[in-house]
Amino acid sequence: MSFSKRILEGFVDMHVHAGPSVAVRRVDADEMMEMAGEAGYRAFLVKDHYFPTMMGTRMITEHHSKNGCQCFGGLALNRSVGLFNVYAVDAACNMGAKTIYMPTVSCVNHIVGHSGGHKFVGSGDSSVVDNGIKYVDEAGKLNPAAEEVIAFIANKHPEVVLCTGHGYAHEVDAVVRKAAELGVKKICVNHPHFLVNATYEQMREWADLGAYIELNAAVFSSVAKSGTCPDEMAGKILETIPTEKIVLDSDLGQKINVDPITGMLQFINLLADKFGVTEEQINLMGKKTPAMLLGLD
């Protein structure tokens, strides 16, 4: 069964790469608002690897909202903002950031994974070399500065979603476990099936600890030109993780890929046609759960 575009009414996409950015994007945040509002989206969140996004997204919501759609932003803790910079986290949260990401493009795992001619489609030009960071030591201990950020979110901004970024699976594991231990209310594991290369058992353990597992359209070759994951990975995640612990989003906006709205609908229909995902499941994974995480409900 294929869904019409109506299935997108009320959708909340927590992972959109809209410009402006160091990287070239298919749409900017204002264009995304126009498209999302036309499709009936309730909200979307703009993620950037290099710079906080909540300043622009807030202005777009206040001055250019279409059909009541809202636009939110966050902060990724990469080298460009000082890595585990609790001062930057504090400022971002006070300006309305909905998400704080552990390092993405500054992770050794990310840099190694995109070496050898496999340039990351979300990267831009830089005059300074980033050699990457590992934030878990050989003994398995989490970087104290990373722990400080996690504790800060737990104690000062429980409304904010802590996202796990692009680290190795053992780094993500350390973040999820420490966040759960310290009482972080909202944890989202970014595409554990892509780049992180977590096992399905690890994903289930993280869900059991309270984390939400991201299932994103952009990494699947059936949806995106830059995608490398086979469809079967999505099916396995749907089998392994309870529906109520999955967040469905696009992760789209890369110049070479389809726009986030088109790609999201394609991915939803892929899940429905190949794995029997129902409208009720789509509504939970792509509307109800992300709305809760962003504080809309």
Backbone as numpy.savetxt, mean C-alpha at the origin, in Angstrom:
# Nx Ny Nz CAx CAy CAz Cx Cy Cz
-18.49 -14.97 -13.78 -19.34 -13.77 -13.78 -18.46 -12.52 -13.78
-18.71 -11.63 -14.71 -17.96 -10.38 -14.75 -18.82 -9.24 -14.21
-18.18 -8.36 -13.47 -18.87 -7.21 -12.89 -18.77 -6.00 -13.82
-19.79 -5.18 -13.81 -19.74 -3.91 -14.51 -19.02 -2.89 -13.64
-18.83 -1.71 -14.16 -18.14 -0.66 -13.42 -18.88 -0.27 -12.15
-20.13 -0.65 -12.06 -20.93 -0.34 -10.87 -20.31 -0.92 -9.61
-19.55 -2.01 -9.73 -18.93 -2.64 -8.56 -17.97 -1.68 -7.86
-17.51 -0.66 -8.58 -16.55 0.29 -8.00 -17.21 1.38 -7.16
-18.52 1.45 -7.18 -19.21 2.46 -6.37 -18.96 2.19 -4.89
-18.42 3.19 -4.19 -18.09 3.04 -2.79 -16.71 2.45 -2.53
-15.93 2.22 -3.60 -14.61 1.61 -3.44 -13.65 2.56 -2.72
-12.74 1.97 -1.95 -11.72 2.73 -1.23 -10.37 2.12 -1.59
-9.63 2.79 -2.46 -8.33 2.29 -2.91 -7.23 2.88 -2.04
-6.62 2.05 -1.22 -5.60 2.50 -0.27 -4.20 2.60 -0.86
-4.05 2.35 -2.15 -2.69 2.30 -2.70 -2.70 2.76 -4.15
-2.58 4.07 -4.35 -2.55 4.66 -5.69 -1.28 5.48 -5.84
-0.58 5.28 -6.94 0.64 6.05 -7.23 0.32 7.15 -8.24
-0.25 8.23 -7.74 -0.58 9.38 -8.59 0.47 10.47 -8.39
0.69 11.25 -9.43 1.65 12.34 -9.34 1.10 13.55 -8.61
1.92 14.59 -8.44 3.31 14.69 -8.90 4.25 13.84 -8.07
5.34 13.40 -8.70 6.32 12.54 -8.04 7.66 12.65 -8.76
8.69 12.14 -8.12 9.98 12.01 -8.79 9.82 11.09 -9.99
9.01 10.06 -9.82 8.72 9.13 -10.91 7.63 9.70 -11.81
7.64 9.32 -13.06 6.60 9.74 -14.00 5.36 8.88 -13.77
4.22 9.51 -13.60 2.98 8.79 -13.31 1.97 8.94 -14.45
1.06 7.98 -14.52 0.02 8.02 -15.55 -0.97 9.15 -15.30
-1.30 9.37 -14.03 -2.22 10.45 -13.66 -1.66 11.19 -12.46
-2.04 12.46 -12.32 -1.72 13.15 -11.08 -2.91 13.00 -10.13
-2.75 13.46 -8.91 -3.78 13.23 -7.90 -5.09 13.92 -8.25
-5.02 15.06 -8.91 -6.25 15.76 -9.29 -6.98 15.01 -10.40
-6.23 14.49 -11.36 -6.84 13.68 -12.42 -7.43 12.40 -11.84
-6.74 11.82 -10.86 -7.26 10.63 -10.20 -8.57 10.94 -9.49
-8.66 12.10 -8.87 -9.91 12.49 -8.21 -11.05 12.57 -9.22
-10.78 13.15 -10.36 -11.81 13.26 -11.40 -12.30 11.87 -11.83
-11.36 10.96 -12.05 -11.72 9.62 -12.49 -12.41 8.82 -11.39
-11.87 8.92 -10.18 -12.43 8.17 -9.06 -13.83 8.66 -8.71
-14.00 9.97 -8.71 -15.32 10.52 -8.42 -16.34 10.10 -9.46
-15.93 10.09 -10.71 -16.81 9.67 -11.80 -17.21 8.20 -11.65
-16.28 7.38 -11.17 -16.55 5.95 -10.99 -17.33 5.66 -9.71
-17.49 6.66 -8.86 -18.24 6.46 -7.63 -17.41 6.03 -6.44
-16.08 6.19 -6.54 -15.22 5.84 -5.41 -15.61 6.66 -4.18
-15.44 6.04 -3.03 -15.62 6.76 -1.78 -14.35 7.51 -1.41
-13.20 6.88 -1.67 -11.91 7.49 -1.31 -10.77 6.76 -1.99
-9.62 7.42 -2.03 -8.38 6.77 -2.44 -7.23 7.43 -1.70
-6.13 6.72 -1.60 -4.95 7.21 -0.89 -3.76 7.22 -1.84
-3.07 8.34 -1.90 -1.91 8.49 -2.77 -0.64 8.16 -1.99
0.12 7.24 -2.52 1.40 6.86 -1.92 2.54 7.32 -2.82
3.57 7.91 -2.20 4.78 8.28 -2.93 5.97 7.75 -2.15
6.96 7.25 -2.86 8.13 6.66 -2.20 9.12 7.70 -1.69
9.01 8.93 -2.16 10.05 9.91 -1.89 9.62 11.12 -1.06
8.33 11.38 -1.00 7.88 12.62 -0.37 6.49 12.42 0.21
6.16 13.11 1.32 4.81 12.98 1.90 3.75 13.50 0.93
2.59 12.89 0.97 1.54 13.24 0.01 0.33 13.94 0.61
0.22 14.00 1.93 -1.04 14.47 2.53 -1.29 15.96 2.31
-0.26 16.73 2.01 -0.48 18.16 1.77 -1.32 18.37 0.51
-0.89 17.77 -0.59 -1.63 17.91 -1.83 -2.98 17.23 -1.81
-3.03 16.04 -1.21 -4.30 15.31 -1.21 -5.37 16.03 -0.39
-4.94 16.65 0.68 -5.90 17.39 1.51 -6.51 18.56 0.72
-5.67 19.27 -0.02 -6.18 20.40 -0.81 -7.12 19.92 -1.91
-6.79 18.79 -2.51 -7.66 18.26 -3.56 -9.02 17.88 -3.00
-9.03 17.25 -1.83 -10.31 16.89 -1.21 -11.13 18.14 -0.88
-10.47 19.16 -0.35 -11.18 20.36 0.08 -11.67 21.22 -1.08
-10.92 21.22 -2.18 -11.24 22.16 -3.26 -11.68 21.51 -4.57
-11.35 20.21 -4.76 -11.65 19.58 -6.05 -12.37 18.25 -5.91
-12.94 17.97 -4.75 -13.64 16.69 -4.57 -14.76 16.54 -5.59
-14.87 15.34 -6.13 -15.93 15.06 -7.11 -16.86 13.99 -6.55
-18.14 14.29 -6.51 -19.16 13.36 -6.04 -18.88 12.84 -4.63
-18.26 13.69 -3.81 -18.01 13.32 -2.42 -16.80 12.45 -2.19
-16.07 12.11 -3.24 -14.87 11.28 -3.08 -13.81 12.04 -2.28
-13.11 11.31 -1.42 -12.04 11.90 -0.62 -10.69 11.35 -1.04
-9.66 12.16 -0.84 -8.30 11.81 -1.23 -7.39 11.97 -0.01
-6.62 10.94 0.30 -5.76 10.96 1.49 -4.31 10.71 1.12
-3.42 10.92 2.09 -2.00 10.73 1.85 -1.29 10.08 3.02
0.01 9.91 2.85 0.82 9.28 3.89 2.29 9.62 3.71
3.12 8.90 4.45 4.57 9.15 4.45 5.32 7.83 4.43
6.24 7.69 3.48 7.11 6.51 3.41 8.48 6.86 3.98
8.96 6.03 4.89 10.20 6.34 5.63 11.44 5.89 4.86
11.67 6.56 3.74 12.84 6.28 2.93 13.94 7.32 3.19
15.06 7.16 2.53 16.23 8.02 2.75 15.89 9.50 2.54
14.99 9.79 1.61 14.67 11.18 1.27 14.00 11.95 2.40
13.45 11.23 3.40 12.85 11.91 4.55 13.56 11.55 5.85
14.76 10.96 5.74 15.55 10.66 6.93 15.31 9.30 7.54
14.76 8.37 6.77 14.48 7.01 7.25 13.58 7.03 8.49
13.99 6.41 9.58 13.12 6.28 10.76 13.13 7.59 11.56
12.52 8.58 10.96 12.54 9.95 11.49 11.23 10.22 12.22
11.25 10.06 13.54 10.02 10.20 14.31 9.47 11.62 14.25
10.35 12.59 14.02 9.89 13.98 13.88 9.06 14.14 12.60
9.50 13.51 11.53 8.74 13.55 10.28 7.42 12.81 10.43
7.45 11.70 11.15 6.23 10.93 11.40 5.23 11.76 12.20
5.73 12.43 13.22 4.87 13.27 14.06 4.21 14.37 13.23
5.03 15.06 12.43 4.49 16.14 11.59 3.47 15.61 10.59
3.78 14.48 9.98 2.88 13.90 8.98 1.54 13.53 9.61
1.60 12.89 10.76 0.36 12.48 11.44 -0.47 13.70 11.84
0.21 14.75 12.29 -0.50 15.96 12.69 -1.10 16.70 11.50
-0.60 16.38 10.30 -1.16 16.99 9.08 -2.19 16.08 8.41
-2.51 14.98 9.07 -3.57 14.13 8.56 -3.15 12.90 7.79
-1.87 12.51 7.89 -1.44 11.28 7.22 -2.26 10.10 7.71
-2.69 9.27 6.79 -3.45 8.07 7.14 -2.56 6.83 7.23
-1.40 6.90 6.58 -0.50 5.75 6.53 0.94 6.18 6.75
1.67 5.36 7.48 3.11 5.51 7.61 3.72 4.20 7.15
4.63 4.28 6.17 5.23 3.09 5.59 6.65 2.89 6.11
6.97 1.68 6.49 8.36 1.34 6.72 9.08 1.50 5.37
10.42 1.53 5.36 11.14 1.82 4.11 10.68 0.96 2.93
10.65 1.59 1.77 10.31 0.89 0.53 11.52 0.91 -0.40
11.71 2.00 -1.14 12.81 2.06 -2.10 14.18 2.13 -1.45
14.23 2.38 -0.14 15.52 2.43 0.56 15.88 1.11 1.23
15.07 0.09 1.04 15.38 -1.24 1.59 16.42 -1.94 0.71
17.34 -2.63 1.34 18.29 -3.45 0.58 17.52 -4.45 -0.29
16.48 -5.04 0.27 15.69 -6.01 -0.49 15.14 -5.40 -1.77
14.64 -4.19 -1.68 14.09 -3.51 -2.86 15.19 -3.23 -3.88
16.32 -2.72 -3.41 17.42 -2.34 -4.30 18.00 -3.56 -5.00
18.22 -4.63 -4.25 18.74 -5.87 -4.84 17.73 -6.46 -5.82
16.45 -6.40 -5.44 15.41 -6.96 -6.29 15.22 -6.23 -7.60
15.71 -4.99 -7.68 15.59 -4.22 -8.91 16.95 -3.89 -9.51
17.91 -4.74 -9.27 19.24 -4.58 -9.86 19.34 -5.43 -11.12
20.47 -5.37 -11.78 20.67 -6.19 -12.96 19.78 -5.83 -14.14
19.47 -4.55 -14.28 18.68 -4.11 -15.42 17.19 -4.11 -15.20
16.74 -4.53 -14.02 15.31 -4.55 -13.72 14.93 -3.28 -12.95
14.91 -2.15 -13.65 14.62 -0.88 -13.00 13.19 -0.85 -12.47
13.05 -0.35 -11.27 11.74 -0.23 -10.63 10.91 0.81 -11.37
9.67 0.44 -11.76 8.84 1.36 -12.54 8.38 2.56 -11.73
8.54 2.49 -10.41 8.12 3.60 -9.57 9.26 4.50 -9.13
10.45 4.29 -9.68 11.59 5.10 -9.27 11.81 6.26 -10.24
12.47 7.28 -9.74 12.82 8.42 -10.57 14.32 8.59 -10.60
14.77 9.64 -11.23 16.20 9.92 -11.31 16.69 10.53 -10.00
17.88 10.13 -9.59 18.48 10.66 -8.37 19.96 10.87 -8.58
20.49 11.95 -8.02 21.91 12.24 -8.13 22.70 11.61 -6.99
22.00 11.06 -6.01 22.63 10.48 -4.83 22.32 9.00 -4.77
23.34 8.19 -4.58 23.16 6.74 -4.52 22.63 6.33 -3.15
21.59 5.53 -3.15 21.04 4.96 -1.92 21.46 3.50 -1.86
22.36 3.18 -0.93 22.86 1.81 -0.81 21.93 0.90 -0.02
20.87 1.48 0.52 19.86 0.66 1.18 20.12 0.43 2.65
19.07 0.04 3.33 19.14 -0.24 4.75 18.51 -1.59 5.05
19.14 -2.31 5.96 18.52 -3.48 6.57 18.18 -3.07 7.99
16.93 -3.21 8.38 16.56 -2.71 9.71 16.33 -3.81 10.73
16.80 -5.02 10.40 16.87 -6.11 11.37 18.28 -6.67 11.32
18.96 -6.77 12.48 20.36 -7.21 12.48 20.47 -8.73 12.39
21.71 -9.20 12.39 21.97 -10.64 12.23 21.35 -11.47 13.34
21.18 -10.86 14.49 20.59 -11.57 15.63 19.06 -11.51 15.61
18.51 -10.85 14.59 17.06 -10.76 14.48 16.45 -9.61 15.25
17.30 -8.67 15.72 16.81 -7.54 16.50 16.45 -6.37 15.60
15.30 -5.79 15.87 14.81 -4.65 15.10 15.61 -3.39 15.41
15.90 -2.61 14.38 16.58 -1.33 14.54 15.86 -0.49 15.60
16.59 0.02 16.61 15.94 0.81 17.67 15.15 2.00 17.16
15.63 2.65 16.10 14.91 3.80 15.54 13.59 3.36 14.91
13.60 2.17 14.30 12.36 1.63 13.74 11.38 1.31 14.85
11.88 0.74 15.92 11.02 0.43 17.07 10.45 1.71 17.67
11.24 2.78 17.68 10.75 4.05 18.21 9.56 4.56 17.39
9.65 4.44 16.08 8.55 4.87 15.21 7.30 4.03 15.48
7.49 2.73 15.59 6.35 1.84 15.84 5.69 2.17 17.18
6.51 2.38 18.20 5.98 2.73 19.52 5.26 4.08 19.48
5.80 5.01 18.72 5.18 6.33 18.60 3.78 6.22 18.00
3.66 5.43 16.94 2.34 5.24 16.32 1.38 4.56 17.29
1.87 3.56 17.99 1.02 2.84 18.95 0.52 3.76 20.05
1.38 4.62 20.54 1.05 5.44 21.71 0.41 6.79 21.38
0.80 7.37 20.26 0.35 8.73 19.95 -0.66 8.82 18.81
-0.58 7.89 17.87 -1.47 7.98 16.70 -2.03 6.60 16.34
-2.85 6.03 17.22 -3.41 4.70 16.94 -4.36 4.68 15.75
-4.77 5.85 15.28 -5.67 5.92 14.13 -4.94 5.72 12.80
-3.60 5.80 12.83 -2.80 5.71 11.62 -2.46 4.26 11.30
-2.44 3.93 10.01 -2.10 2.58 9.57 -0.58 2.46 9.41
0.01 1.48 10.08 1.43 1.17 9.90 1.55 0.16 8.77
2.20 0.56 7.69 2.39 -0.32 6.54 3.84 -0.83 6.53
4.03 -2.05 6.06 5.31 -2.73 6.29 6.37 -2.50 5.23
6.03 -1.92 4.07 7.06 -1.57 3.10 7.63 -2.74 2.32
8.89 -2.56 1.87 9.50 -3.48 0.92 10.66 -4.28 1.49
10.69 -4.49 2.78 11.78 -5.24 3.39 11.75 -6.72 3.08
12.81 -7.41 3.49 12.82 -8.87 3.41 11.71 -9.42 4.31
11.31 -10.66 4.05 10.22 -11.26 4.82 10.54 -11.28 6.32
11.80 -11.52 6.67 12.13 -11.57 8.10 12.08 -10.17 8.72
12.31 -9.13 7.91 12.18 -7.76 8.42 10.70 -7.42 8.63
9.88 -7.77 7.67 8.44 -7.55 7.81 7.91 -8.31 9.02
8.38 -9.53 9.20 7.96 -10.33 10.34 8.29 -9.63 11.66
9.49 -9.08 11.74 9.90 -8.37 12.95 9.03 -7.15 13.20
8.68 -6.43 12.14 7.83 -5.24 12.27 6.44 -5.63 12.75
5.85 -6.64 12.12 4.49 -7.05 12.50 4.45 -7.51 13.94
5.43 -8.31 14.33 5.43 -8.84 15.70 5.65 -7.72 16.73
6.55 -6.81 16.44 6.79 -5.71 17.38 5.57 -4.79 17.43
4.97 -4.52 16.29 3.78 -3.67 16.26 2.64 -4.30 17.05
2.46 -5.60 16.89 1.41 -6.29 17.64 1.71 -6.26 19.13
2.97 -6.46 19.47 3.39 -6.44 20.88 3.16 -5.07 21.52
3.44 -4.01 20.77 3.33 -2.65 21.31 1.91 -2.09 21.22
1.03 -2.81 20.55 -0.37 -2.39 20.52 -0.78 -1.51 19.37
-0.05 -1.57 18.25 -0.49 -0.83 17.07 -1.83 -1.39 16.62
-2.80 -0.52 16.42 -4.16 -0.95 16.12 -4.35 -1.38 14.67
-3.61 -0.74 13.76 -3.83 -0.97 12.33 -2.50 -1.27 11.65
-2.33 -2.49 11.17 -1.11 -2.93 10.49 -1.51 -3.47 9.13
-0.82 -3.03 8.09 -1.09 -3.54 6.74 0.22 -4.04 6.12
0.24 -5.29 5.72 1.41 -5.88 5.09 1.33 -5.64 3.59
2.27 -4.84 3.08 2.28 -4.51 1.66 2.73 -5.69 0.81
1.94 -6.00 -0.20 2.20 -7.06 -1.20 3.23 -8.10 -0.74
2.89 -8.93 0.24 3.84 -9.94 0.72 4.20 -10.97 -0.34
3.37 -11.09 -1.37 3.59 -12.05 -2.45 4.53 -11.50 -3.51
4.80 -10.21 -3.47 5.67 -9.58 -4.45 6.83 -8.89 -3.75
8.04 -9.17 -4.18 9.28 -8.57 -3.68 9.61 -9.04 -2.27
8.65 -8.97 -1.35 8.87 -9.45 0.02 9.09 -10.96 0.00
8.37 -11.64 -0.89 8.49 -13.09 -1.07 8.22 -13.87 0.21
7.19 -13.47 0.91 6.79 -14.19 2.11 6.11 -15.50 1.73
6.17 -16.47 2.62 5.43 -17.71 2.41 3.96 -17.47 2.79
3.10 -18.34 2.31 1.69 -18.21 2.66 1.48 -18.47 4.14
2.34 -19.31 4.71 2.26 -19.56 6.15 2.59 -18.30 6.94
3.60 -17.55 6.47 3.93 -16.29 7.13 2.78 -15.30 7.02
2.19 -15.22 5.84 1.05 -14.32 5.67 -0.07 -14.65 6.65
-0.35 -15.93 6.80 -1.41 -16.34 7.72 -1.04 -16.00 9.16
0.22 -16.19 9.51 0.67 -15.84 10.87 0.48 -14.35 11.12
0.82 -13.53 10.14 0.67 -12.08 10.30 -0.80 -11.69 10.44
-1.65 -12.34 9.66 -3.09 -12.08 9.78 -3.59 -12.50 11.15
-3.09 -13.62 11.65 -3.49 -14.09 12.98 -3.02 -13.13 14.07
-1.94 -12.40 13.81 -1.44 -11.40 14.76 -2.22 -10.08 14.67
-3.11 -10.00 13.71 -3.95 -8.80 13.58 -3.69 -7.95 12.36
-2.66 -8.31 11.58 -2.33 -7.52 10.39 -3.30 -7.80 9.25
-3.43 -6.82 8.37 -4.21 -6.97 7.15 -3.25 -7.23 6.00
-3.61 -8.14 5.11 -2.75 -8.55 4.01 -3.22 -7.89 2.72
-2.31 -7.17 2.08 -2.66 -6.46 0.85 -2.66 -7.40 -0.35
-3.70 -7.30 -1.16 -3.79 -8.00 -2.44 -3.94 -6.92 -3.51
-2.86 -6.67 -4.24 -2.82 -5.50 -5.13 -2.74 -5.89 -6.59
-3.47 -5.15 -7.41 -3.60 -5.47 -8.83 -2.30 -5.34 -9.61
-1.49 -4.34 -9.27 -0.36 -3.94 -10.11 0.71 -5.00 -10.29
0.80 -5.95 -9.38 1.90 -6.92 -9.45 1.55 -8.14 -10.29
0.32 -8.20 -10.79 -0.10 -9.37 -11.56 0.02 -9.09 -13.06
0.66 -10.02 -13.77 0.95 -9.82 -15.19 -0.32 -9.78 -16.03
-1.41 -10.33 -15.54 -2.67 -10.28 -16.28 -3.29 -8.88 -16.29
-2.85 -8.03 -15.37 -3.42 -6.69 -15.24 -2.45 -5.61 -15.70
-1.19 -5.74 -15.30 -0.22 -4.66 -15.52 0.97 -5.14 -16.35
1.45 -4.26 -17.23 2.63 -4.59 -18.04 3.85 -4.84 -17.16
3.92 -4.13 -16.04 5.06 -4.30 -15.14 4.88 -5.46 -14.17
3.70 -6.08 -14.17 3.42 -7.16 -13.23 4.19 -8.43 -13.55
4.56 -9.15 -12.52 5.32 -10.39 -12.70 4.68 -11.59 -12.03
3.66 -11.37 -11.22 3.06 -12.47 -10.45 1.99 -13.20 -11.27
1.96 -14.53 -11.17 0.90 -15.29 -11.84 -0.42 -15.18 -11.07
-1.52 -15.34 -11.78 -2.83 -15.23 -11.15 -3.00 -16.19 -9.98
-2.36 -17.34 -10.08 -2.53 -18.36 -9.05 -2.12 -17.88 -7.67
-1.21 -16.92 -7.61 -0.82 -16.36 -6.31 -2.01 -15.70 -5.63
-2.81 -14.99 -6.41 -4.00 -14.36 -5.84 -4.95 -15.41 -5.29
-5.13 -16.48 -6.05 -6.00 -17.55 -5.60 -5.52 -18.18 -4.32
-4.21 -18.36 -4.20 -3.66 -18.97 -2.99 -3.83 -18.05 -1.78
-3.66 -16.76 -1.98 -3.88 -15.81 -0.88 -5.33 -15.85 -0.43
-6.25 -15.89 -1.38 -7.67 -15.96 -1.06 -8.02 -17.24 -0.30
-7.30 -18.31 -0.59 -7.51 -19.58 0.11 -6.94 -19.55 1.52
-5.81 -18.86 1.67 -5.04 -18.91 2.91 -5.48 -17.89 3.95
-5.84 -16.71 3.49 -6.14 -15.59 4.40 -7.64 -15.36 4.48
-8.19 -15.22 5.67 -9.63 -14.91 5.79 -9.97 -13.62 5.04
-11.11 -13.61 4.38 -11.50 -12.45 3.58 -11.47 -11.16 4.38
-11.85 -11.24 5.65 -11.91 -10.03 6.48 -10.53 -9.49 6.84
-9.46 -10.22 6.50 -8.10 -9.74 6.77 -7.36 -9.36 5.49
-8.07 -9.26 4.37 -7.45 -8.88 3.10 -7.89 -7.47 2.71
-6.93 -6.69 2.22 -7.22 -5.36 1.66 -6.97 -5.44 0.16
-7.99 -5.15 -0.61 -7.91 -5.17 -2.06 -7.66 -3.75 -2.58
-6.58 -3.57 -3.34 -6.30 -2.25 -3.89 -5.58 -2.36 -5.22
-5.28 -1.20 -5.83 -4.71 -1.24 -7.18 -3.19 -1.20 -7.20
-2.56 -0.33 -6.41 -1.12 -0.10 -6.48 -0.72 0.38 -7.88
-1.66 0.98 -8.59 -1.40 1.42 -9.96 -1.19 2.93 -10.04
-0.76 3.35 -11.21 -0.43 4.75 -11.47 0.88 4.88 -12.22
1.57 3.75 -12.41 2.82 3.75 -13.17 2.54 4.12 -14.63
3.44 4.83 -15.23 3.23 5.36 -16.58 2.95 4.25 -17.59
3.59 3.10 -17.46 3.47 2.05 -18.47 2.22 1.20 -18.29
1.53 1.35 -17.16 0.38 0.50 -16.87 -0.95 1.20 -17.13
-2.02 0.43 -17.08 -3.35 1.02 -17.20 -3.61 1.93 -16.01
-4.59 2.82 -16.14 -4.90 3.71 -15.04 -5.49 2.93 -13.87
-5.45 3.48 -12.66 -5.90 2.74 -11.47 -7.36 2.28 -11.52
-8.24 3.04 -12.15 -9.65 2.67 -12.21 -9.83 1.46 -13.13
-9.27 1.55 -14.33 -9.36 0.45 -15.29 -8.73 -0.81 -14.74
-7.54 -0.67 -14.16 -6.84 -1.83 -13.62 -7.57 -2.47 -12.46
-8.20 -1.65 -11.63 -8.93 -2.19 -10.48 -10.10 -3.04 -10.95
-10.84 -2.54 -11.92 -11.98 -3.30 -12.44 -11.51 -4.59 -13.11
-10.42 -4.53 -13.86 -9.87 -5.73 -14.48 -9.50 -6.77 -13.43
-8.87 -6.32 -12.36 -8.42 -7.25 -11.32 -9.62 -7.86 -10.59
-10.61 -7.05 -10.30 -11.81 -7.56 -9.64 -12.45 -8.66 -10.50
-12.54 -8.43 -11.79 -13.14 -9.43 -12.66 -12.26 -10.66 -12.82
-10.96 -10.48 -12.76 -10.06 -11.63 -12.76 -10.34 -12.51 -11.54
-10.45 -11.87 -10.37 -10.70 -12.62 -9.14 -12.06 -13.31 -9.18
-13.04 -12.65 -9.77 -14.38 -13.24 -9.87 -14.40 -14.40 -10.86
-13.81 -14.20 -12.02 -13.88 -15.21 -13.08 -13.01 -16.43 -12.79
-11.84 -16.23 -12.23 -10.92 -17.35 -12.02 -11.06 -18.01 -10.66
-11.48 -17.24 -9.65 -11.49 -17.78 -8.29 -12.85 -17.67 -7.60
-13.85 -17.23 -8.32 -15.20 -17.22 -7.77 -15.45 -16.20 -6.69
-14.66 -15.15 -6.65 -14.85 -14.11 -5.64 -16.20 -13.43 -5.86
-16.95 -13.26 -4.78 -18.30 -12.73 -4.86 -18.34 -11.22 -4.65
-19.48 -10.63 -4.97 -19.66 -9.20 -4.73 -19.53 -8.88 -3.25
-20.03 -9.76 -2.41 -19.92 -9.57 -0.96 -18.45 -9.52 -0.53
-17.63 -10.39 -1.09 -16.20 -10.40 -0.75 -15.51 -9.13 -1.26
-15.85 -8.71 -2.48 -15.28 -7.47 -3.02 -15.63 -6.30 -2.13
-16.88 -6.24 -1.71 -17.33 -5.14 -0.86 -16.59 -5.12 0.48
-16.27 -6.30 0.99 -15.54 -6.37 2.26 -14.08 -5.97 2.08
-13.41 -6.56 1.08 -11.97 -6.34 0.89 -11.65 -4.96 0.31
-12.55 -4.43 -0.53 -12.25 -3.20 -1.23 -13.03 -1.98 -0.78
-13.97 -2.18 0.15 -14.78 -1.05 0.61 -14.82 -0.98 2.14
-15.38 -2.01 2.76 -15.60 -1.96 4.21 -14.29 -1.94 4.99
-13.38 -2.88 4.70 -12.13 -2.96 5.46 -11.24 -1.73 5.26
-10.96 -1.31 4.02 -10.14 -0.10 3.87 -10.80 1.15 4.44
-12.13 1.23 4.39 -12.82 2.38 4.99 -12.59 2.41 6.49
-12.61 1.24 7.11 -12.33 1.15 8.54 -10.89 1.57 8.83
-9.95 1.08 8.03 -8.54 1.40 8.26 -8.26 2.89 8.11
-8.95 3.54 7.20 -8.74 4.98 6.98 -9.60 5.84 7.89
-10.36 5.20 8.76 -11.16 5.96 9.73 -12.41 6.59 9.14
-12.90 6.03 8.04 -14.11 6.57 7.41 -15.37 6.03 8.07
-15.27 4.86 8.69 -16.42 4.27 9.39 -16.10 4.09 10.87
